[in-house]
Amino acid sequence: MPVIGATKADGLELERELDRLIKPEYARIQLAKTLRVDPEDLPLDRQLPDNLPSEDEIEGARSRYTRIVQLARRERLTVRQLIGRLGGGGCRRRSAYFSDPAGLRCLAGHHCFAGPGSP
């Protein structure tokens, strides 16, 4: 889900505001369902456990499962951070953007969409 601000600071503030609305316990339950684990196995301030089901054990939504686990492992996110990145425990990744003269840019600095006059 994109979060768009007029400036980089606005984009970050909007993203923080959304993060404050997340109910961590509810989000943890939703994430546990996606990962096919017990919510108690996902302490909010620890990384994902090593003993998650293998991709072969997942029936349905396998690519979503893989993307979530890869994101958490690659960026060494805690469950709380992962929930925030996923927008509350769902499975859609959230990114913040701001406008600049060259077009819309994500807060990581990547050019995301062409601006006026761009090829």
Secondary structure, 3 states (H helix, E strand, C coil): CEEEECCHHHHHHHHHHHHHHCCHHHHHHHHHHHHCCCHHHCCCCCECCCCCCCHHHCCCCHHHHHHHHHHHHHCCCEHHHHHHHCCCCCCCCCEEEEEECCEEEECCCCEEEECCCCC
